[in-house]
């Protein structure tokens, strides 16, 4: 638990005198970089740099800022303006935006909401300003995020010689099951413009899709296919959302993500042109590689984008159903009730129904017997027993399933849903919000959906 704090403390203790700077990074540091809600202690915590015995925090995916930082440290140059870094300072930065201080957030939930809005709106590599937040007698300084990585940079990163194995130290201790799903999994892109309110991807990887070239992905799969112990299955080809590969809004790439609207919610923005042709082409190339038996798509798929693509959506869906799933396709509507979906920042159930019909029709046409599995969330802020009963009714009557994949909402640091959970307010309307906080009652919400019908 709290790996960043534990490791940085140990490094500080055992490498006294030899170590110059400790740099923390990765998802834990990234999501805890300003004042944040911590579910374990049910409290707001300080920006993590105040608790970890570290000097610098690199947020986001971080390759380029780490390279620049390493060079600057090696050459004895000033590193304090490198993008994608946070550090502590006795002084604020005049040209940066001020967030409500940590102590203001502690006593006033509206100040915490204000801090989060400003933080969220300053994550875009093109438009973001630097930020600072006072905590005790110092300031957390957050430089603007790293630039959008070009296809060339993405290809370079993924052409490095990753070992695809556990560290020899752990290998001696036995099998690491967690490796099974990632050993032969291939990343096609980063980022997500779905912006579901419970998800931290937009904060960590950004709203802008950064994709690899088809050639780079094909080369990686060829390399895997030649490894001696490879059995022929690629467990996933995708990213945060599989079918966003290569699809980005031109306006966003030039001017940055819109601060006042979302790309897919409440309806897909007309500036986002969705065409799955490129993805179908890629999958067809991957299938032909010698030694490949099956390429799975295990990453989530936005079915609303498939429906929106009049030209190639059907072709893509058919390709997936025919060759890239095995028995079942997992989709994540998360809920079916409009009020809760609105709080989650997700589209309504009409789209779900249409997709379901198309999925079963294509399976029927192909003579396949495959099923949809639905991922759902119980006890999201705003959700009451009645909403789960309505979900259950919809699932039984319309979807004709008894959902099993239901998870209880867990507040992750730095998401809008977590902000709702802590403040018990809708941060977009400032209205009070019911939030189920009792563990037994959260479980009850889940049980309403998962319990089998009595005979
Ligand atoms: S114009 Fe539309 S698709 Fe482009 S960034 Fe803005 S909301 Fe997203």
Boltz pocket constraint, residues with backbone or C-beta under 6 A from the ligand:
constraints:
  - pocket:
      binder: B
      contacts: [[A, 249], [A, 250], [A, 251], [A, 252], [A, 256], [A, 257], [A, 258], [A, 261], [A, 262], [A, 263], [A, 269], [A, 270], [A, 271], [A, 272]]
      max_distance: 6.0
